[in-house]
Amino acid sequence: MLKMIGRLNSESQKILVKRSTLLIEKMEQDVSRYAPGRHRIWLFHQANLQMPPETTEAYFDQFFWKISQKIYPGCQIALLTFGGKSNEINSDARIDWHRDHTYAEELAFGINFGGKAEFGYDFNRQAGDRRTIELAPGDVYKFNCKHTHALLSHEAQRFSLILWKIRKDKRYPGLKICDRISKLLTK
């Protein structure tokens, strides 16, 4: 399941790009073998993908929290990525075909802004039906993150914000919500 659910207006996109640009200097190079040239910053929580996985508190920004909760109410983890050049950073935001880790529930939301991108998505998890979807600046979409997906190409100065909910599963006792986020979600 991949579904386009809307597009941010141009003013909202400008604000999002401006706020995201301020975070580029805080971004780190991705450690994933699927995204060797990408720079990213975890928001709210960071998932340690080693086994057993665990979550730790990550960078918190009230602006991104409000946007995340408007797009995906109850989400507790987000990843902001950048593709382009900024000062000392040269980031390739592509990521090879992969499934998201089991720490996340199946449903994820994405916001593409700052430039176009080509998103690859497998519509048939068992038999394979890989297609390419062009994401316009401002596109908001939801998808099953357990289907293989990829970011195949992007324009310069493009950002992505991906939102997840952390799985509530007895198999993963290390996946705990930090106090700050718990309090915000119970208001």
MDAnalysis code that builds the backbone (N, CA, C; Angstrom):
import MDAnalysis as mda
import numpy as np

u = mda.Universe.empty(561, n_residues=187, atom_resindex=np.repeat(np.arange(187), 3), trajectory=True)
u.add_TopologyAttr("name", ["N", "CA", "C"] * 187)
u.add_TopologyAttr("resid", np.arange(1, 188))
u.add_TopologyAttr("resname", ["MET", "LEU", "LYS", "MET", "ILE", "GLY", "ARG", "LEU", "ASN", "SER", "GLU", "SER", "GLN", "LYS", "ILE", "LEU", "VAL", "LYS", "ARG", "SER", "THR", "LEU", "LEU", "ILE", "GLU", "LYS", "MET", "GLU", "GLN", "ASP", "VAL", "SER", "ARG", "TYR", "ALA", "PRO", "GLY", "ARG", "HIS", "ARG", "ILE", "TRP", "LEU", "PHE", "HIS", "GLN", "ALA", "ASN", "LEU", "GLN", "MET", "PRO", "PRO", "GLU", "THR", "THR", "GLU", "ALA", "TYR", "PHE", "ASP", "GLN", "PHE", "PHE", "TRP", "LYS", "ILE", "SER", "GLN", "LYS", "ILE", "TYR", "PRO", "GLY", "CYS", "GLN", "ILE", "ALA", "LEU", "LEU", "THR", "PHE", "GLY", "GLY", "LYS", "SER", "ASN", "GLU", "ILE", "ASN", "SER", "ASP", "ALA", "ARG", "ILE", "ASP", "TRP", "HIS", "ARG", "ASP", "HIS", "THR", "TYR", "ALA", "GLU", "GLU", "LEU", "ALA", "PHE", "GLY", "ILE", "ASN", "PHE", "GLY", "GLY", "LYS", "ALA", "GLU", "PHE", "GLY", "TYR", "ASP", "PHE", "ASN", "ARG", "GLN", "ALA", "GLY", "ASP", "ARG", "ARG", "THR", "ILE", "GLU", "LEU", "ALA", "PRO", "GLY", "ASP", "VAL", "TYR", "LYS", "PHE", "ASN", "CYS", "LYS", "HIS", "THR", "HIS", "ALA", "LEU", "LEU", "SER", "HIS", "GLU", "ALA", "GLN", "ARG", "PHE", "SER", "LEU", "ILE", "LEU", "TRP", "LYS", "ILE", "ARG", "LYS", "ASP", "LYS", "ARG", "TYR", "PRO", "GLY", "LEU", "LYS", "ILE", "CYS", "ASP", "ARG", "ILE", "SER", "LYS", "LEU", "LEU", "THR", "LYS"])
u.atoms.positions = np.array([
    [0.832, -1.170, 0.000],
    [0.000, 0.000, 0.000],
    [0.883, 1.242, 0.000],
    [0.720, 2.048, -1.006],
    [1.332, 3.370, -1.094],
    [0.234, 4.291, -1.578],
    [0.012, 5.373, -0.834],
    [-1.067, 6.279, -1.205],
    [-0.630, 7.717, -1.005],
    [-0.820, 8.532, -2.044],
    [-0.571, 9.967, -1.930],
    [-1.753, 10.547, -1.159],
    [-1.464, 11.323, -0.116],
    [-2.572, 11.841, 0.697],
    [-2.703, 13.356, 0.627],
    [-1.771, 14.025, -0.037],
    [-1.900, 15.472, -0.161],
    [-0.592, 16.121, -0.574],
    [-0.642, 17.434, -0.676],
    [0.557, 18.206, -1.011],
    [0.546, 19.482, -0.177],
    [1.673, 19.781, 0.438],
    [1.807, 21.012, 1.207],
    [1.774, 22.203, 0.261],
    [1.161, 23.307, 0.695],
    [1.159, 24.503, -0.140],
    [2.565, 25.110, -0.176],
    [2.797, 26.009, -1.106],
    [4.150, 26.544, -1.315],
    [4.680, 27.284, -0.090],
    [3.827, 27.987, 0.639],
    [4.282, 28.696, 1.836],
    [4.730, 27.716, 2.920],
    [3.970, 26.661, 3.123],
    [4.354, 25.636, 4.106],
    [5.668, 24.972, 3.707],
    [5.839, 24.726, 2.418],
    [7.090, 24.125, 1.946],
    [8.282, 25.041, 2.209],
    [8.115, 26.336, 1.959],
    [9.215, 27.296, 2.192],
    [9.628, 27.287, 3.669],
    [8.639, 27.279, 4.536],
    [8.918, 27.267, 5.983],
    [9.628, 25.968, 6.363],
    [9.162, 24.855, 5.837],
    [9.758, 23.551, 6.133],
    [11.203, 23.481, 5.639],
    [11.458, 23.985, 4.438],
    [12.824, 24.001, 3.903],
    [13.716, 24.883, 4.775],
    [13.222, 26.056, 5.148],
    [14.012, 26.976, 5.976],
    [14.375, 26.339, 7.319],
    [13.399, 25.723, 7.980],
    [13.656, 25.089, 9.277],
    [14.581, 23.883, 9.138],
    [14.406, 23.114, 8.063],
    [15.256, 21.932, 7.839],
    [16.687, 22.337, 7.521],
    [16.847, 23.415, 6.778],
    [18.188, 23.897, 6.436],
    [18.982, 24.212, 7.698],
    [18.313, 24.719, 8.718],
    [18.985, 25.015, 9.987],
    [19.512, 23.754, 10.671],
    [18.938, 22.600, 10.352],
    [19.357, 21.348, 10.987],
    [20.443, 20.603, 10.208],
    [20.785, 21.062, 9.004],
    [21.796, 20.355, 8.210],
    [23.102, 20.220, 8.993],
    [23.509, 21.265, 9.681],
    [24.775, 21.211, 10.424],
    [24.746, 20.205, 11.572],
    [23.572, 19.825, 12.030],
    [23.448, 18.824, 13.092],
    [23.352, 17.396, 12.540],
    [23.203, 17.280, 11.223],
    [23.048, 15.957, 10.613],
    [24.362, 15.192, 10.631],
    [24.218, 13.875, 10.649],
    [25.367, 12.981, 10.606],
    [25.275, 12.117, 9.357],
    [26.417, 11.617, 8.925],
    [26.388, 10.697, 7.800],
    [25.728, 9.401, 8.244],
    [24.857, 8.890, 7.404],
    [24.107, 7.675, 7.714],
    [25.064, 6.497, 7.856],
    [24.765, 5.604, 8.784],
    [25.583, 4.406, 8.995],
    [25.037, 3.199, 8.239],
    [23.866, 3.348, 7.629],
    [23.257, 2.239, 6.913],
    [24.027, 1.908, 5.644],
    [24.218, 0.626, 5.401],
    [24.894, 0.219, 4.164],
    [24.018, 0.498, 2.943],
    [22.737, 0.737, 3.157],
    [21.819, 1.046, 2.061],
    [21.896, 2.510, 1.629],
    [22.431, 3.383, 2.484],
    [22.464, 4.821, 2.214],
    [23.822, 5.410, 2.580],
    [24.897, 4.967, 1.912],
    [26.239, 5.355, 2.343],
    [26.579, 6.839, 2.216],
    [25.917, 7.585, 1.352],
    [26.260, 8.998, 1.183],
    [25.254, 9.964, 1.758],
    [24.281, 9.443, 2.490],
    [23.175, 10.265, 2.981],
    [23.499, 10.887, 4.333],
    [23.055, 12.122, 4.531],
    [23.122, 12.771, 5.830],
    [21.712, 12.845, 6.393],
    [21.620, 12.626, 7.712],
    [20.310, 12.544, 8.347],
    [20.398, 12.921, 9.819],
    [19.212, 13.207, 10.365],
    [19.094, 13.443, 11.800],
    [17.811, 12.762, 12.276],
    [17.950, 11.997, 13.359],
    [16.787, 11.376, 13.992],
    [16.099, 12.437, 14.836],
    [14.769, 12.412, 14.842],
    [13.982, 13.331, 15.655],
    [13.151, 12.525, 16.649],
    [13.081, 13.009, 17.864],
    [12.273, 12.470, 18.973],
    [12.902, 11.213, 19.575],
    [13.118, 10.181, 18.784],
    [13.792, 8.954, 19.218],
    [14.748, 8.507, 18.125],
    [15.773, 7.800, 18.527],
    [16.662, 7.153, 17.568],
    [16.603, 5.660, 17.826],
    [16.514, 4.914, 16.762],
    [16.467, 3.458, 16.891],
    [17.859, 2.890, 16.678],
    [18.311, 2.119, 17.639],
    [19.532, 1.344, 17.481],
    [19.093, 0.048, 16.814],
    [19.592, -0.214, 15.621],
    [19.083, -1.342, 14.841],
    [19.812, -2.654, 15.106],
    [20.726, -2.657, 16.048],
    [21.375, -3.912, 16.426],
    [20.355, -4.778, 17.144],
    [20.652, -6.041, 17.279],
    [19.717, -6.924, 17.983],
    [20.187, -7.119, 19.416],
    [19.351, -6.995, 20.407],
    [17.975, -6.552, 20.264],
    [17.931, -5.038, 20.059],
    [16.984, -4.544, 19.247],
    [16.914, -3.106, 19.011],
    [16.446, -2.369, 20.261],
    [16.875, -1.129, 20.365],
    [16.401, -0.289, 21.456],
    [16.290, 1.139, 20.959],
    [15.522, 1.936, 21.659],
    [15.377, 3.331, 21.295],
    [16.016, 4.199, 22.363],
    [16.542, 5.328, 21.899],
    [17.078, 6.334, 22.804],
    [16.496, 7.683, 22.385],
    [16.520, 8.613, 23.303],
    [16.012, 9.946, 23.004],
    [16.898, 10.595, 21.948],
    [16.283, 11.317, 21.017],
    [17.018, 11.976, 19.935],
    [16.716, 13.479, 19.951],
    [17.186, 14.164, 18.941],
    [16.993, 15.605, 18.834],
    [15.500, 15.932, 18.863],
    [15.130, 16.924, 19.656],
    [13.728, 17.335, 19.740],
    [13.596, 18.767, 19.257],
    [12.608, 18.991, 18.409],
    [12.309, 20.312, 17.880],
    [10.791, 20.458, 17.875],
    [10.290, 21.463, 18.571],
    [8.851, 21.666, 18.712],
    [8.166, 21.856, 17.365],
    [8.809, 22.566, 16.445],
    [8.252, 22.797, 15.113],
    [8.007, 21.466, 14.390],
    [9.021, 20.599, 14.372],
    [8.875, 19.311, 13.700],
    [7.908, 18.391, 14.445],
    [7.842, 18.527, 15.765],
    [6.896, 17.732, 16.541],
    [5.462, 18.063, 16.117],
    [5.148, 19.359, 16.004],
    [3.791, 19.761, 15.627],
    [3.440, 19.271, 14.224],
    [4.354, 19.402, 13.294],
    [4.099, 18.926, 11.921],
    [3.894, 17.419, 11.920],
    [4.763, 16.700, 12.619],
    [4.676, 15.241, 12.655],
    [3.343, 14.776, 13.212],
    [2.882, 15.423, 14.283],
    [1.628, 15.018, 14.904],
    [0.419, 15.391, 14.048],
    [0.557, 16.429, 13.246],
    [-0.534, 16.797, 12.338],
    [-0.649, 15.779, 11.202],
    [0.488, 15.329, 10.685],
    [0.502, 14.365, 9.580],
    [0.184, 12.954, 10.071],
    [0.820, 12.557, 11.194],
    [0.670, 11.181, 11.698],
    [0.510, 11.225, 13.215],
    [-0.703, 11.499, 13.696],
    [-0.931, 11.613, 15.141],
    [-0.441, 10.370, 15.900],
    [0.319, 10.626, 16.954],
    [0.824, 9.538, 17.784],
    [2.190, 9.015, 17.377],
    [2.737, 9.507, 16.265],
    [4.074, 9.014, 15.879],
    [5.093, 9.473, 16.922],
    [6.131, 8.641, 17.116],
    [7.127, 8.936, 18.148],
    [8.551, 8.987, 17.609],
    [8.725, 8.757, 16.325],
    [10.069, 8.718, 15.759],
    [10.016, 9.262, 14.338],
    [11.030, 10.049, 13.970],
    [11.079, 10.629, 12.630],
    [12.534, 10.694, 12.163],
    [12.687, 10.704, 10.855],
    [14.012, 10.806, 10.254],
    [13.967, 11.902, 9.200],
    [14.801, 12.921, 9.388],
    [14.934, 14.002, 8.425],
    [16.212, 13.762, 7.643],
    [16.098, 13.687, 6.316],
    [17.266, 13.468, 5.460],
    [17.408, 14.624, 4.487],
    [18.631, 14.790, 3.988],
    [18.956, 15.884, 3.085],
    [19.759, 15.353, 1.914],
    [19.461, 15.861, 0.730],
    [20.235, 15.524, -0.463],
    [20.658, 16.792, -1.167],
    [21.942, 17.072, -1.154],
    [22.459, 18.282, -1.791],
    [23.746, 18.735, -1.132],
    [24.120, 19.987, -1.400],
    [25.347, 20.555, -0.827],
    [25.002, 21.726, 0.069],
    [25.683, 21.771, 1.209],
    [25.529, 22.868, 2.151],
    [26.812, 22.971, 2.960],
    [27.535, 24.070, 2.765],
    [28.830, 24.262, 3.434],
    [29.725, 23.055, 3.210],
    [30.089, 22.357, 4.268],
    [31.010, 21.219, 4.177],
    [30.307, 19.902, 3.845],
    [28.988, 19.912, 3.835],
    [28.230, 18.670, 3.642],
    [27.844, 18.500, 2.175],
    [28.124, 17.318, 1.658],
    [27.686, 16.916, 0.331],
    [26.947, 15.590, 0.521],
    [25.634, 15.652, 0.500],
    [24.813, 14.509, 0.870],
    [24.064, 13.943, -0.329],
    [24.205, 12.647, -0.524],
    [23.446, 11.913, -1.530],
    [22.339, 11.197, -0.772],
    [21.112, 11.637, -0.961],
    [20.003, 11.117, -0.153],
    [19.415, 9.816, -0.684],
    [20.031, 9.253, -1.718],
    [19.492, 7.989, -2.221],
    [19.674, 6.887, -1.175],
    [18.731, 5.932, -1.213],
    [18.835, 4.744, -0.374],
    [18.374, 3.552, -1.206],
    [19.130, 2.477, -1.127],
    [18.859, 1.285, -1.922],
    [17.601, 0.572, -1.400],
    [17.131, -0.384, -2.188],
    [15.939, -1.152, -1.828],
    [16.116, -1.807, -0.458],
    [15.113, -1.641, 0.412],
    [15.173, -2.164, 1.772],
    [13.766, -2.195, 2.361],
    [13.642, -2.886, 3.465],
    [12.442, -2.824, 4.310],
    [12.856, -2.127, 5.595],
    [11.936, -1.388, 6.189],
    [12.270, -0.747, 7.458],
    [12.304, -1.796, 8.564],
    [13.124, -1.531, 9.549],
    [13.380, -2.449, 10.654],
    [12.096, -2.762, 11.419],
    [12.110, -3.867, 12.105],
    [10.932, -4.327, 12.843],
    [10.584, -3.460, 14.051],
    [11.431, -2.494, 14.429],
    [11.078, -1.615, 15.540],
    [9.853, -0.764, 15.199],
    [9.600, -0.559, 13.908],
    [8.514, 0.317, 13.470],
    [7.274, -0.486, 13.090],
    [6.119, 0.125, 13.335],
    [4.888, -0.454, 12.828],
    [4.903, -0.381, 11.306],
    [3.990, -1.108, 10.674],
    [3.981, -1.180, 9.210],
    [3.694, 0.151, 8.532],
    [2.821, 0.950, 9.083],
    [2.426, 2.203, 8.456],
    [3.462, 3.290, 8.718],
    [3.901, 3.943, 7.647],
    [4.811, 5.078, 7.747],
    [4.275, 6.198, 6.861],
    [4.641, 7.420, 7.190],
    [4.260, 8.584, 6.387],
    [5.531, 9.291, 5.938],
    [5.487, 9.883, 4.754],
    [6.620, 10.622, 4.238],
    [6.195, 11.977, 3.707],
    [7.105, 12.942, 3.842],
    [6.919, 14.269, 3.259],
    [8.158, 14.548, 2.420],
    [7.951, 14.846, 1.152],
    [9.030, 15.179, 0.226],
    [8.988, 16.691, 0.008],
    [10.117, 17.383, 0.204],
    [10.102, 18.837, 0.005],
    [11.485, 19.351, -0.393],
    [11.480, 20.501, -1.060],
    [12.727, 21.106, -1.514],
    [13.134, 20.700, -2.922],
    [12.589, 19.643, -3.451],
    [12.914, 19.167, -4.792],
    [12.170, 17.885, -5.097],
    [12.179, 17.516, -6.369],
    [11.537, 16.265, -6.794],
    [12.402, 15.076, -6.407],
    [11.771, 13.900, -6.390],
    [12.496, 12.657, -6.116],
    [11.775, 11.509, -6.805],
    [12.523, 10.450, -7.054],
    [11.936, 9.215, -7.567],
    [11.977, 8.180, -6.451],
    [10.788, 7.765, -6.035],
    [10.628, 6.806, -4.945],
    [10.290, 5.456, -5.557],
    [11.030, 4.432, -5.188],
    [10.735, 3.084, -5.648],
    [9.932, 2.351, -4.592],
    [8.913, 1.621, -5.031],
    [8.064, 0.905, -4.083],
    [7.614, -0.411, -4.695],
    [7.677, -1.476, -3.896],
    [7.217, -2.796, -4.326],
    [5.770, -2.974, -3.860],
    [4.858, -2.974, -4.818],
    [3.435, -3.066, -4.498],
    [2.987, -4.477, -4.135],
    [3.825, -5.480, -4.400],
    [3.465, -6.860, -4.067],
    [4.615, -7.473, -3.287],
    [4.464, -7.532, -1.988],
    [5.531, -7.995, -1.089],
    [5.972, -9.431, -1.376],
    [5.054, -10.292, -1.798],
    [5.386, -11.697, -2.036],
    [5.925, -11.950, -3.447],
    [5.265, -11.408, -4.454],
    [5.631, -11.725, -5.836],
    [6.524, -10.670, -6.488],
    [6.573, -9.494, -5.921],
    [7.396, -8.437, -6.476],
    [6.687, -7.667, -7.580],
    [6.566, -6.378, -7.380],
    [5.976, -5.479, -8.364],
    [6.572, -4.094, -8.119],
    [7.869, -3.970, -8.426],
    [8.574, -2.713, -8.171],
    [8.229, -1.668, -9.222],
    [7.858, -0.496, -8.707],
    [7.520, 0.625, -9.588],
    [8.214, 1.881, -9.085],
    [8.311, 2.857, -9.976],
    [8.889, 4.147, -9.625],
    [7.789, 5.195, -9.584],
    [7.755, 5.956, -8.506],
    [6.753, 6.999, -8.321],
    [7.489, 8.325, -8.218],
    [7.097, 9.290, -9.022],
    [7.726, 10.604, -8.925],
    [7.058, 11.387, -7.809],
    [7.879, 11.862, -6.882],
    [7.393, 12.694, -5.786],
    [7.674, 14.152, -6.128],
    [6.642, 14.961, -6.135],
    [6.788, 16.393, -6.364],
    [7.107, 17.073, -5.036],
    [7.692, 18.263, -5.079],
    [7.908, 18.994, -3.836],
    [6.586, 19.206, -3.095],
    [6.575, 18.859, -1.832],
    [5.390, 19.017, -0.995],
    [4.514, 17.795, -0.885],
    [4.808, 16.749, -1.659],
    [3.985, 15.544, -1.598],
    [4.045, 14.894, -0.221],
    [2.869, 14.508, 0.267],
    [2.735, 13.771, 1.527],
    [2.109, 12.430, 1.160],
    [2.715, 11.348, 1.652],
    [2.255, 10.014, 1.276],
    [2.354, 9.078, 2.471],
    [1.575, 7.992, 2.389],
    [1.692, 6.947, 3.412],
    [1.991, 5.645, 2.685],
    [2.704, 4.761, 3.391],
    [3.104, 3.507, 2.762],
    [3.362, 2.442, 3.813],
    [3.316, 1.195, 3.358],
    [3.676, 0.072, 4.218],
    [5.194, -0.061, 4.136],
    [5.874, 0.268, 5.221],
    [7.338, 0.301, 5.204],
    [7.969, -1.090, 5.288],
    [7.146, -2.138, 5.360],
    [7.672, -3.505, 5.340],
    [7.734, -4.044, 3.911],
    [7.188, -3.305, 2.953],
    [7.400, -3.607, 1.534],
    [8.730, -2.962, 1.141],
    [9.485, -3.599, 0.262],
    [10.754, -2.983, -0.123],
    [10.473, -1.653, -0.815],
    [11.350, -0.711, -0.529],
    [11.238, 0.630, -1.098],
    [12.629, 1.246, -1.176],
    [12.748, 2.304, -1.954],
    [14.050, 2.932, -2.182],
    [13.837, 4.385, -2.592],
    [14.868, 5.190, -2.435],
    [14.880, 6.511, -3.044],
    [15.905, 6.418, -4.164],
    [15.431, 6.436, -5.400],
    [16.263, 6.143, -6.561],
    [17.021, 7.357, -7.079],
    [16.423, 8.534, -6.984],
    [17.100, 9.769, -7.396],
    [16.384, 10.951, -6.755],
    [17.072, 12.097, -6.760],
    [16.478, 13.311, -6.186],
    [17.147, 14.537, -6.764],
    [16.420, 15.638, -6.751],
    [16.995, 16.922, -7.136],
    [17.845, 17.449, -5.978],
    [18.725, 18.375, -6.308],
    [19.566, 18.999, -5.283],
    [18.709, 19.796, -4.298],
    [19.169, 19.825, -3.067],
    [18.548, 20.563, -1.970],
    [17.183, 19.990, -1.593],
    [17.036, 18.703, -1.743],
    [15.801, 18.000, -1.428],
    [15.863, 17.428, -0.010],
    [14.749, 17.520, 0.705],
    [14.624, 16.963, 2.049],
    [13.515, 15.924, 2.063],
    [13.579, 15.057, 3.066],
    [12.534, 14.078, 3.302],
    [12.341, 13.957, 4.806],
    [11.086, 13.864, 5.210],
    [10.762, 13.604, 6.606],
    [9.901, 12.349, 6.635],
    [10.406, 11.298, 7.275],
    [9.678, 10.034, 7.386],
    [9.246, 9.867, 8.840],
    [7.994, 9.441, 9.031],
    [7.392, 9.329, 10.363],
    [6.940, 7.904, 10.625],
    [7.220, 7.423, 11.849],
    [6.810, 6.086, 12.247],
    [6.232, 6.100, 13.663],
    [5.520, 5.031, 13.964],
    [5.171, 4.715, 15.348],
    [6.028, 3.536, 15.749],
    [6.457, 3.558, 16.995],
    [7.281, 2.477, 17.520],
    [6.376, 1.309, 17.887],
    [6.780, 0.132, 17.462],
    [6.016, -1.092, 17.700],
    [5.866, -1.329, 19.210],
    [4.685, -1.740, 19.601],
    [4.446, -2.143, 20.992],
    [4.404, -3.659, 20.985],
    [5.519, -4.262, 21.314],
    [5.657, -5.704, 21.144],
    [6.513, -6.252, 22.279],
    [6.059, -7.296, 22.921],
    [6.807, -7.889, 24.035],
    [8.154, -8.454, 23.597],
    [8.312, -8.698, 22.284],
    [9.599, -9.211, 21.796],
    [10.692, -8.152, 21.843],
    [10.304, -6.878, 21.960],
    [11.263, -5.778, 21.933],
    [11.142, -4.910, 23.178],
    [11.558, -5.406, 24.323],
    [11.401, -4.627, 25.555],
    [12.256, -3.361, 25.582],
    [13.265, -3.251, 24.719],
    [14.105, -2.058, 24.688],
    [13.484, -0.891, 23.955],
    [12.333, -1.113, 23.341],
    [11.678, -0.042, 22.591],
    [10.760, 0.743, 23.517],
    [11.366, 1.641, 24.238],
    [10.631, 2.428, 25.217],
    [10.521, 3.871, 24.737],
    [9.408, 4.485, 25.062],
    [9.184, 5.882, 24.733],
    [9.764, 6.729, 25.868],
    [10.576, 7.729, 25.520],
    [11.169, 8.572, 26.555],
    [10.068, 9.384, 27.248],
    [10.352, 9.823, 28.472],
    [9.355, 10.529, 29.282],
    [8.814, 11.773, 28.583],
    [9.698, 12.543, 27.955],
    [9.285, 13.785, 27.304],
    [8.206, 13.521, 26.245],
    [8.422, 12.511, 25.420],
    [7.477, 12.194, 24.349],
    [6.198, 11.595, 24.934],
    [6.352, 10.735, 25.933],
    [5.166, 10.145, 26.590],
    [4.247, 11.240, 27.110],
    [4.834, 12.248, 27.739],
    [4.029, 13.343, 28.286],
    [3.338, 14.131, 27.181],
    [4.043, 14.380, 26.084],
    [3.433, 15.110, 24.972],
    [2.289, 14.323, 24.337],
    [2.430, 13.012, 24.276],
    [1.400, 12.188, 23.654],
    [0.180, 11.981, 24.536],
    [0.316, 12.226, 25.837],
    [-0.820, 12.030, 26.737],
    [-1.533, 13.341, 27.073],
    [-1.085, 14.440, 26.519],
    [-1.753, 15.745, 26.772],
    [-3.098, 15.786, 26.139],
])
